[in-house]
Amino acid sequence: MVYLVELWESIRDFLGTGGDVLYVVMGALFLMWVLMIERYWFLTGVFPKLKKQIISDWDARKDTTSWYAHKIRDAWISEADEKLNARILLIKTCVAICPLIGLLGTVTGMIAVFEIMAVQGTGNPRLMASGISMATIPTMAGMVAALSGMFFASRLEARVRRAKERLIDSLPHH
Amino acid sequence: MNKLVKSLLVAAAFSLSAGASSAYAQDEAKSLDQLLELVKENRAASQRINAQREAEFTSERADKQALLNDAKRQLANEKARGERLQAEFAENEIALANKEQELQNALGTLGEIVGVARGAASETIGRIATSIVSAQYPGREDVLETIAEAKEVPTIAELEELWLAWLTEMKESGKVVTFNSDVTLLDGSTENRDVTRIGVFNLISQGEYFNYNDAAEEIQPLGRQPEDYVLATVEAFEETETGYEGLYIDPARGQILNLATQKATLEERYHQGGTVGYVITVALIVGFLIAIYKFITLGIEGAKMRAQLKNTANPSDKNALGRILKVYQENKTADTENLELKLDEAILRETPRIDSGVNIIKILAAIAPLLGLLGTVVGMIGTFQSITLFGTGDPKIMAGDISMALVTTALGLIAALPLILVHAIVASRAKSIVHVLDEQAAGIVAAHAEKKE
């Protein structure tokens, strides 16, 4: 319990020195990970059943070689592909905007620095230091958030592609 | 010319006098002998007169000598007196110095006390005059001023005043009091109000923070009140009758509040972005409007297509899938190759309408940070211009252009972030609809055909 309180304290300190932009980074990171976990869950939990259903439907068909059969197979694959690829674009977008949010933090931090300079002059570097930490911490946080998502997002894409190819391979024309 | 006139006048004067003397001579002397007699008589007379005058002079000369001697004696006397007085002055000077030394000795440690009391009094004046307690009890520093300026040893009563002043300040600094006082408002008018003083830190009245201006001895409102969440506590604090209520106070006795008034509000900061900032805002608004439009139209289209999917037997003209199914119904008898070409043509007709606008959002999302960069460059140009004009001595001169540079950058990013997200959502919607048409339409047609058989 004490450990949790200390952890919470350090997080609050971090948020305090980094400024409000960190909340936006946090939001983007949260959204990204929720979407990615949902995709992993879909790939491991939901999709195998769907795949089995499609394969059994296909195997039950008598006609698998006519133009009609080809089109129906394509449509089924496309449907499955769409389900697999749902929200992947959003995940990739989240990964892409994280460094942008960090950059926004840099700029707002620099605005704070120059505001302090306008009011107090350049005499006291300590006053400017808070603005500078507001500029650098969100940049770092944005980078870290993007890096944490980038690896898993690309792995996810590869898995989706592989899953689709396996499905295509499992629907032979008899 | 002048010279000529002068000589003429002189000549005239001579001739006149000559005329006069000849006339006189003509009166007295009838002949030359008589004239000679007359001249001789005159000479004798004038010799007599001269002798008389000589006698007078010699007698007067003796008198003057006596006067001179008198004056010389007087001078000698005065000189002697001057020397005597000078000696006396020097003696007195020494005596005075001795007496002062004696006085110093007699004062002893009391002299130091005078200094300490005077120093303490003048220090206290600084504290008390600027303290907001003086807003409630004006004129407290007047007594102290007499102590601070006095040359004599302060009396016990005066020292007690100093002591009392400190005690009052100490006691009042721990109190939260409401009192009635005149308040000078921002428009220059004065108003009688109930003012609450929180220790020596803040003055509040009617939901606003006030400052005590010690130079004018007036209670004045802040030029700009702090943020709303800070002000809200003031109102809540004033409304409480009993118990406790939280309140933001300024431990720097009003300095932080004064500095806070110089901070730019969000709106002011937005306007620092200038024209480029407004252009970015327009880009954001246009992007959002397109996104909302696409969101609605794609949502309606998707819903209609889902409904059509459940009822493939009766294709409707109102949605893309229905129109494609119609093409199939019209070309039922055609062979598969022909049918596929017809279907492809129908799909090709539908897709541009669905995709339209999505790319504009993407372009706007890409343009917004570029516009921000433009604002940065424009601002930096302004900065360097002011450096060439005024030098780098005063950072405040450059601050305006630098803030423009930074604010536009921030605005560009702020506009780009939601546009990118919105584009991702709209694009995936459009993509799924296009997929249904592109890859599944033929399948739906085929399934429909099979079901009939």
Chai-1 contact restraints between the chains, C-beta under 6 A:
chainA,res_idxA,chainB,res_idxB,connection_type,confidence,min_distance_angstrom,max_distance_angstrom,comment,restraint_id
A,W67,B,T336,contact,1.0,0.0,6.0,A-B,restraint_1
A,Y68,B,A446,contact,1.0,0.0,6.0,A-B,restraint_2
A,Y68,B,E450,contact,1.0,0.0,6.0,A-B,restraint_3
A,K71,B,A442,contact,1.0,0.0,6.0,A-B,restraint_4
A,K71,B,G443,contact,1.0,0.0,6.0,A-B,restraint_5
A,K71,B,A446,contact,1.0,0.0,6.0,A-B,restraint_6
A,I72,B,G443,contact,1.0,0.0,6.0,A-B,restraint_7
A,I72,B,A446,contact,1.0,0.0,6.0,A-B,restraint_8
A,I72,B,A447,contact,1.0,0.0,6.0,A-B,restraint_9
A,D74,B,E439,contact,1.0,0.0,6.0,A-B,restraint_10
A,D74,B,G443,contact,1.0,0.0,6.0,A-B,restraint_11
A,A75,B,Q440,contact,1.0,0.0,6.0,A-B,restraint_12
A,A75,B,G443,contact,1.0,0.0,6.0,A-B,restraint_13
A,S78,B,H435,contact,1.0,0.0,6.0,A-B,restraint_14
A,S78,B,E439,contact,1.0,0.0,6.0,A-B,restraint_15
A,S78,B,Q440,contact,1.0,0.0,6.0,A-B,restraint_16
A,E82,B,S432,contact,1.0,0.0,6.0,A-B,restraint_17
A,E82,B,H435,contact,1.0,0.0,6.0,A-B,restraint_18
A,L89,B,A424,contact,1.0,0.0,6.0,A-B,restraint_19
A,L89,B,S428,contact,1.0,0.0,6.0,A-B,restraint_20
A,L90,B,A424,contact,1.0,0.0,6.0,A-B,restraint_21
A,T93,B,I420,contact,1.0,0.0,6.0,A-B,restraint_22
A,T93,B,A424,contact,1.0,0.0,6.0,A-B,restraint_23
A,I97,B,L417,contact,1.0,0.0,6.0,A-B,restraint_24
A,I97,B,I420,contact,1.0,0.0,6.0,A-B,restraint_25
A,L100,B,L413,contact,1.0,0.0,6.0,A-B,restraint_26
A,L100,B,L417,contact,1.0,0.0,6.0,A-B,restraint_27
A,L103,B,L413,contact,1.0,0.0,6.0,A-B,restraint_28
A,L104,B,L413,contact,1.0,0.0,6.0,A-B,restraint_29
A,V107,B,L406,contact,1.0,0.0,6.0,A-B,restraint_30
A,V107,B,T409,contact,1.0,0.0,6.0,A-B,restraint_31
A,V107,B,A410,contact,1.0,0.0,6.0,A-B,restraint_32
A,T108,B,A410,contact,1.0,0.0,6.0,A-B,restraint_33
A,M110,B,L406,contact,1.0,0.0,6.0,A-B,restraint_34
A,I111,B,L406,contact,1.0,0.0,6.0,A-B,restraint_35
A,F114,B,A399,contact,1.0,0.0,6.0,A-B,restraint_36
A,F114,B,I402,contact,1.0,0.0,6.0,A-B,restraint_37
A,F114,B,S403,contact,1.0,0.0,6.0,A-B,restraint_38
A,M117,B,P395,contact,1.0,0.0,6.0,A-B,restraint_39
A,A118,B,K396,contact,1.0,0.0,6.0,A-B,restraint_40
A,A118,B,A399,contact,1.0,0.0,6.0,A-B,restraint_41
A,V119,B,Q262,contact,1.0,0.0,6.0,A-B,restraint_42
A,T122,B,P395,contact,1.0,0.0,6.0,A-B,restraint_43
